[in-house]
Amino acid sequence: MTQNRAFGLNLPDYPWDAMAPYVQEAQQHPGGAVNLSIGTPVDPTPELVQRALRDASNAPGYPTTHGTPELREAISGWYRRRRSVTLDPADILPTVGSKELVAWLPTLLGLGAGDVVVRPTVAYPTYDMGAHFAGATPVAADSLAELDSATRARVRLVWVNSPSNPTGAVQDVAALKAIVDDARALGAMVASDECYAELGWGAWDPDRGGQAVPSILDERVSGGSADLLLSVYSLSKQSNLAGYRAAFVAGDSAVLPNLINSRKHAGMIVPFPVQEAMRAALADDAHVAAQKNFYRARRDQLIPALEAFGLTIHSSDAGLYLWASAGEDTWLTVKRFAELGIIVGPGTFYGDAGNGFVRVALTGSDERVAAAAARLMG
């Protein structure tokens, strides 16, 4: 008799399922629920992007995994114009959103049992999932100096997330360079998730006289070489393209050909109409600035409301979120928001160091953000 065994991966439950009772409570509010928990865009996809998608909709043939030359030229131009980075278009690869790359990069890099993937102490959960998929070990640390010598010797991949999800913290040039230098000394790859880079506030808002958020590929960080460096970017946030799954990775010219070859075998290909939509989005900075102004106005409305509700804002220097604490257990804060019909993200979803915090997204509509602010102000 054939012995039965379970199929499937033994992964942790999807964390957002734990929010169900708080969502239900918020939905009972007479003014309706205001969902500020997940950073999914709610504003329209720019018409110029929709038009590019429609114009490319007659696409009977298979698209190219590496991306069309025109798309890679557009991405290279964007890096030069917006990130002060010069890139050979050959060293660029479009991906089916950035989450799939985060999840599969350790596997595509050939990592496995015994290898260590380092991620920030407060971080997007998919960094850990990517390590688990590959059979590697995720380790939380904000600096390689925090690790003991035995663990350091096993480090093969270091994730950087600047601006951070969920905290909105930005790593400056000196901090990024220190990470790169330490990782290179170990022969480890550094992958930098930079998908909120266009959404800097305060000192990191070039539109208001501040600095631009630096990339891992900035020559002040990299020393002018992309060796052992990968920059990951998504158009979901800057262009409201989450539904298109439109992102890319760029960097190490010795590693990219292997990633491209593996993705060819696996069929990980961005559809041609989406590639054309990406090209249109990357060529137009005006819609990015306009969308940023929407988020700026919502941010300016939510900060005093959260403070009036007894929360303190921490970091939140860039990105789509406000990282806040009321000095109490995370779930108590989540419940107090739910009683007002407001759904926020628990800080515990982002690691043990997130306990006591909640993440409040700027991605509600103007009307819903105004409703949340009014309820918080009492």
Buried (B, 14 or more C-beta within 10 A) or exposed (E): EEEEEEEEEEEEEEEBEBBEEBBEBBEEBEEEBBBBBEBBBBEEBBEBBBEBBEEBEEEEEEBBBBBBEEBBBBBBBBBEEBBBBEBEBBBBBBBBBBBBBBBBBBBBBEBEEEBBBBBBBBBBBBBBBBBBBBEBBBBBBBBBEEBEEEBBEBBBBBBBBBBBBBBBBBBBEEBBBBBBEBBBEBEBBBBBBBBBBBBBBEEBBEEEEBBBBBBBBBEBBBEEEBBBBBBBBBBBBBBBBBEBBBBBBBBBBEBBBEBBEBBEEEEBBBBBBBBBBBBBBBEEBEBBEEBBEBBBEBBEBBBEBBBEBBBEBBBBBBBBBBBBBBEEEBBEBBBBBBBBBBBBBBBBBBBEBBBBBBBBBBBBEEEBBBBBBEBBEE
